[in-house]
Amino acid sequence: MRVVVDRSKCSSIGLCEATAPDIFQIGADGALEILIDDIPADRRIDLEQACENCPTQALSIQD
């Protein structure tokens, strides 16, 4: 499973990072970084929460 970021919508607020800091990180340049390419299925709930928390709806899950 992967998370997809729509860079045109992402404003790097960091709510995804607060939800799952081992998956998301706001880099020194202010851009969102995905730390894990192939996310285990048991983390789906965390990803769904991060997607729901995103105020710009920039995140989506790709199975």
TORKOL-4160 file (C-alpha; in steps of 0.2 Angstrom, whole numbers, padded with zeros to 4 digits, m for minus):
63
<pt num="1" X="0000" Y="0000" Z="0000"/>
<pt num="2" X="0006" Y="0018" Z="m0004"/>
<pt num="3" X="0001" Y="0035" Z="0000"/>
<pt num="4" X="0000" Y="0048" Z="m0014"/>
<pt num="5" X="0002" Y="0066" Z="m0011"/>
<pt num="6" X="m0005" Y="0079" Z="m0023"/>
<pt num="7" X="0009" Y="0092" Z="m0022"/>
<pt num="8" X="m0002" Y="0105" Z="m0030"/>
<pt num="9" X="m0014" Y="0104" Z="m0014"/>
<pt num="10" X="m0001" Y="0100" Z="0000"/>
<pt num="11" X="0002" Y="0115" Z="0011"/>
<pt num="12" X="0014" Y="0106" Z="0022"/>
<pt num="13" X="0004" Y="0110" Z="0038"/>
<pt num="14" X="0010" Y="0094" Z="0046"/>
<pt num="15" X="m0006" Y="0085" Z="0053"/>
<pt num="16" X="m0001" Y="0070" Z="0043"/>
<pt num="17" X="0016" Y="0070" Z="0052"/>
<pt num="18" X="0007" Y="0072" Z="0069"/>
<pt num="19" X="m0004" Y="0057" Z="0065"/>
<pt num="20" X="0010" Y="0045" Z="0058"/>
<pt num="21" X="0027" Y="0053" Z="0061"/>
<pt num="22" X="0036" Y="0037" Z="0055"/>
<pt num="23" X="0027" Y="0038" Z="0038"/>
<pt num="24" X="0026" Y="0057" Z="0035"/>
<pt num="25" X="0039" Y="0071" Z="0038"/>
<pt num="26" X="0040" Y="0089" Z="0034"/>
<pt num="27" X="0057" Y="0092" Z="0028"/>
<pt num="28" X="0069" Y="0106" Z="0031"/>
<pt num="29" X="0063" Y="0114" Z="0014"/>
<pt num="30" X="0045" Y="0113" Z="0020"/>
<pt num="31" X="0040" Y="0100" Z="0008"/>
<pt num="32" X="0031" Y="0084" Z="0014"/>
<pt num="33" X="0042" Y="0068" Z="0013"/>
<pt num="34" X="0035" Y="0050" Z="0013"/>
<pt num="35" X="0047" Y="0040" Z="0023"/>
<pt num="36" X="0040" Y="0023" Z="0019"/>
<pt num="37" X="0037" Y="0018" Z="0001"/>
<pt num="38" X="0028" Y="0001" Z="0004"/>
<pt num="39" X="0017" Y="0004" Z="0019"/>
<pt num="40" X="0011" Y="m0012" Z="0028"/>
<pt num="41" X="m0007" Y="m0016" Z="0028"/>
<pt num="42" X="m0008" Y="m0015" Z="0047"/>
<pt num="43" X="m0005" Y="0004" Z="0046"/>
<pt num="44" X="m0021" Y="0007" Z="0035"/>
<pt num="45" X="m0030" Y="0015" Z="0050"/>
<pt num="46" X="m0016" Y="0027" Z="0052"/>
<pt num="47" X="m0016" Y="0032" Z="0034"/>
<pt num="48" X="m0034" Y="0034" Z="0033"/>
<pt num="49" X="m0033" Y="0045" Z="0048"/>
<pt num="50" X="m0019" Y="0055" Z="0040"/>
<pt num="51" X="m0030" Y="0057" Z="0024"/>
<pt num="52" X="m0045" Y="0063" Z="0034"/>
<pt num="53" X="m0035" Y="0075" Z="0045"/>
<pt num="54" X="m0027" Y="0084" Z="0029"/>
<pt num="55" X="m0036" Y="0100" Z="0028"/>
<pt num="56" X="m0032" Y="0102" Z="0009"/>
<pt num="57" X="m0036" Y="0084" Z="0005"/>
<pt num="58" X="m0019" Y="0081" Z="m0003"/>
<pt num="59" X="m0017" Y="0063" Z="0002"/>
<pt num="60" X="m0024" Y="0047" Z="m0004"/>
<pt num="61" X="m0021" Y="0029" Z="m0002"/>
<pt num="62" X="m0016" Y="0018" Z="m0017"/>
<pt num="63" X="m0018" Y="m0001" Z="m0014"/>
